[in-house]
């Protein structure tokens, strides 16, 4: 329970702190969308990381590390460029992001059944590099006046969270979190692998489909709203499971979500307090995520 109180404290601190003081216009139009973006992203990516790590049985599974976020950013940018001709550029962002996230998640799930953890990680890294290169080529075709928001989104910044669509995005993430809680008992059976889960009467194909759909939708919403945010989905599940004292998804889920929100809000608040200007939020989150990744990669190398 204390995790949720701390997360709530960070949320209200986000609203209260700033050079403008308690100026209601600034709070409603600047701080609230940014805080809501951090809250929404924290829930979406921490929950996605927990789902992927459970189903893939891969401690390094994370939308950013596996290239899902970057590929989703590529397809969202491509759809933005297509849909702006019909006057719906931001809807194109969300549709494109969902297409990219869904396609890569399905591919990685297929590979994970046939290859080792290291092969899946390398595939994710290659996908991320390829998507990054393609994004740079697409940016060359955009007129300069449209690059402001695009660059902000590409960096992964909660300041990019769209005020007009913010509450709709937050409501969608909340619904997906409730759906995850509803199916968490079946997903928890994956702790000993798909065969063990099937032996307990779990419909493995249906659960895999549900996980891919939920994880893709959560990643798509986060990427389309604030851009690719790294290492949040990697670190939060491990910290959440440690606090919960359990690897079962249904028991670790509340703690993981609370930790994800705390990391997102805390990193953004620290950046605003300590730095004179915005930097990509991944730069701060990597201070937590990279040591976690190195630790689990070391354990994998030792066969622990």
N, C-alpha and C positions, 0 to 999 in steps of 0.2 A: 504493500500500500504506500510505503514511503516513497517509492519510485514515482508514483503518479503525483504525489504532492510536490516532489522536486521538479517534475516536468511542468506542472501547472505554475509553479513559482517562476521558472525560466520563461514561460510563455508571457506572464504578466510583466516580468522584468523587461522583456523584449518590447512590450508596448509602452512601458513607462520611461525607459532610458532614452536620452537623446538630447542634442543641443537645444532643440525647440521646447523642451520641457513637456508640459501637459497641453500643448496645443492640439485641440481635438481634430482639426483638419489634418494635421500631420499624422496623428494616431490612426485616423480612419483611412487615409489614402496612401500612407507610406508604410507605417510600422505594422498595421494589422495585416495587410496582404503579405508582407514579408514574413511575419510570424506564422501566419496561416500556411504559407508555402513551406516553411521549415517543419511545422507540425505534420502537414500532409505528407511531405517527402519522407520524414522520419518513420511514419507508420508504414508507408508503401514499400520503401526499400528494405527496412528491417524485416518486415513480414515476407517479402520476396526472397531475401537471403535465407531465412529460416526454412521456407518451403523448398528451395533449391538444394540446400545442404541436406535436408532430410530425404528427399526423393532421390537425388543423385548420390547420396551417401558420400559426399565430397565436402570436406571441411573448408575448402577454398572457394566453394561456389558462391558467386556474387554477381549481380547483373553487370557491374562495371568490369570486374576481372575477366568474366567470360565473354566480354564483347557485346553483350545484349544491349546495354545502354547506348554505346557508340553506334551500333548498327541501327537502333531505333531512331537515333538522332539523324542519321543519314536518310532513312526513308521518310522521316517527318519533314526534313528539309526539302526532299524531292517532291513530296505531296504538297508542301506549302507553295513551291514554285509552280506547280500545275494548277492548284485550286485558287491561286490569287487571280487568275484570269476570269474566274466566275464569281469573284467577290467573297470567297470564303477561305481566306488564307489560314486563319487560326484553326478552323475545323480540319483543314488539311494537315496541320501539325499533329493533331490528335489521331486522326485516321492513319496517317503514315507511320507514326510512332507505334501504334498497335500492330500494324502489319509487320514491321521490322522485328519487334520484340517477340511476336508469336512465331515467326519463321525461324529465328535463331534459337529460341527455346526448344522448339520441336527438333531442330537439327542436333542440338547438344544432347537432348534426351536420347535420341537415336544412337549417337556416337557413344554416350556413356554406357550403354548396354553392351557395347562391343569392344571398348578400349579401356585403357588404364586412366587413372586420374590425371597423370601427366599429359597424356595425349589430349584429353578434354581441355586442360588448361592452355596448352599450346595452340589448339584450334581457336580458343577464345581470344588469345593474344593476336593471332594472325587476322582474325575477323576484325578486331579492333583497329589494327594498323591499316587494313584495307579500307575500312569504313572512314577512318580519319583522312586518308588520302583522297577518297572520293568526295568527302565534304569540302576539302580545300578547292578541288576543281569546280564544284558546284557554286561555291562562293564567288568565284571569278566571273560567273555569268549574271550575278545580281547587281542591280544598280546601287550606287553608293548610299542613296537615301534610305535603302531598306536594310542596311547592314547593322544599324545600331542595335535593334532588338535581337537580331540573329546572333551577333557576337556575344551579347549578354547571355543568351540561352546556351550557346556552345560552351561557354566557360563553366556552366554549372553554378548558377547564382540564385539565391532565394529572392533577390530583388527582381528577377524576371517573372515571378509568379503573376499571372494575369488577373488583375483585380476584378474585371467583369465576369470571368469564369471561375473565380476562386472558390466560391461556395459550392458550385456544381462539382468541381473536382474533389473538394473535401468530402462532399456527400457520397460521391462515387467510391472513394477510397474507404469510407466508413462502411458502406454496404458490402464491399468486397472483403473487408476484415470480418464482418459478421458471418458472411458465407464461409470464410476460412474457419472460423470458430465452430461452425455447424459441422464441417467435415473433418475437423482436427482429429477426432478419435480414430478415424480410419487411416488418416495419413500417419498418425503416430505408430501404427503397426509396421511401418517401413523401417523402424529402428534396427531390425535384424535382416533387412533386405526384402525384395519383392516376393521371393518364394515363401518366406516365413509369413508375410502379410497375406498371401493367397491361402496359405494353410490355415489361417485364422478366419477365413471366410470373406476376406476383403476382395471386392471387385477391382483388381489391379488396373485394368485398362480404363475403367471409369474414373478411378482416383487419379491416374496419370493425366487423363484429359482435363480433369478439374484443376489439378495443380498447374498445368501448362496454361490453361485459360486464365486462372487467377493471377499467377506470377506475371504473365505477359501483360495483362490489363493494368496491374499495379505499376509495373515498370514503364509502360506506355504513358500512363497518367503523370508519373514523376518526370519523365524525360520531356514530354510535351509542355510541362508546366515550368520547370526550372532548369532543364538541360541535364546532361549526364553528371551525376554526383557519385563520386567513387568511394569505396571502402566502407560506406555506411552499412550496406547489406552484408558485408563480410564480418565486421567487428561486433555489431549489435547482437546477432544470434549467439555467438560464443559467450559474450558477457551475460546475456539473458539466461542461457542455460546454466552458467556457473552460479548465478544468483538463485535460480530456481532449484538447483541441485538435481536436475533431471534433464535427460536428453529427449524425453517425450515431447512432441510438438504441442500437445494440448496443455501441458503444464508449463512449458517454457514460453509459450506465445505471449501472455500478458507482460511478462518481464522483458521479453525481447522488444516488444512494441514500445514500452516505456523507456527502455535504454535507447532505442532508435530516436525517439522524440527528444530525449535529453541530449544526445550527441549532436543532433541537427541544430537545436535551439542554442545549446551551449557553444558550439563552434561558431555559429553566426554572431552570437552576442560577444564572444571573445574577439572576433575579428573587428566588430564595430568599436569595441573598447580600446583595443591595442594597436590597431593599424589606421593610418590616415586615409586609406581608400580601400575600396572593395578589392578582394582577390578571389579567385575561384575557390569555392568552399571545399573542393576536394583537396586543396593544398593543406588545409588544417585537418581535415578528417583523415588524411593519410598518416598523420602523426600517431593516430590510434590504429588505423587499419593495416599499415605496412608491418609493424612488429607482430601483429596477430598472424598475418599471412606468412611471414618468415618463420615463425614458431611452428605453425602447422605444416609448412613445407619441410622443415627440418625433421619433424616427427615422421612425416611420410618417407623421407629419405632413409631414416633409420628403421623403418618398418614397424614403428610403434603403433 
